[in-house]
Amino acid sequence: MVDNEINLAGISKDNKVLHIGCGSIPASSILLAKKSGNQVTGIDIDARSVNQAKLCVLKSGVSDKVQIIKADAKNFSIDKFDIIIISQGIKKYKNVLEHIAKSMKSDAQVIFRSSSLPGGDLTKNDLFLKDLFKVVKIVSQKKNALLISVLLNKKSKLKTN
Ligand SMILES: C[S@@+](CC[C@H](N)C(=O)[O-])C[C@H]1O[C@@H](n2cnc3c(N)ncnc32)[C@H](O)[C@@H]1O
């Protein structure tokens, strides 16, 4: 998944990456730091997961590259990041995505992980993404075709209700 996403967003070494919902085993954050040498900030709303994730980073030897912070994505400051990866299972993810669409840098790229319809299209639940972002590309994962990474760019004019 991480390899696919590096290609999908053209992630380069200098890109500052934010991983939202890194969980107790922040595999994506650690792999990105190891594979591309990125500075990665992983955030999670759950204190226990954050403590475990910090230990995991320490054991993986990437403490100089990966920072783990306890935070709620819906009010975390995101304007310094080039790449924002959003895990599945984020609480109130529509609010989180609205916050990102409003405050992301104009050239930042967002990767939203979700489940697709059998043909690989967005489900009804995720169609709101088209109001908030420019949907650039959707890639399915090799081992589970229903698991998709959606590449989103900032929309020039945001549609708000
Ligand atoms: C499915 S798990 C992530 C698993 C995995 N390590 C990954 O890379 O995809 C989702 C995580 O998101 C966290 N989370 C849920 N809502 C959040 C929010 N609003 N802000 C930050 N983290 C959140 C949960 O605590 C949970 O650890």
The ligand as an ORCA input file, in Angstrom:
! r2SCAN-3c Opt
* xyz 0 1
  C      -7.868      1.740     11.671
  S      -6.840      2.564     12.792
  C      -5.333      2.850     11.881
  C      -4.614      1.595     11.546
  C      -3.340      1.630     10.789
  N      -2.155      1.613     11.576
  C      -3.179      2.339      9.461
  O      -2.038      2.779      9.172
  O      -4.092      2.431      8.651
  C      -7.571      4.129     12.886
  C      -6.956      5.002     13.962
  O      -7.475      6.321     13.824
  C      -7.556      6.910     15.106
  N      -8.504      8.040     15.003
  C      -9.852      7.986     14.889
  N     -10.376      9.220     14.774
  C      -9.328     10.089     14.804
  C      -9.217     11.508     14.734
  N     -10.301     12.290     14.601
  N      -7.984     12.082     14.804
  C      -6.876     11.311     14.949
  N      -6.916      9.942     15.019
  C      -8.121      9.341     14.948
  C      -8.010      5.772     16.003
  O      -7.676      6.019     17.355
  C      -7.260      4.578     15.378
  O      -6.043      4.335     16.058
*
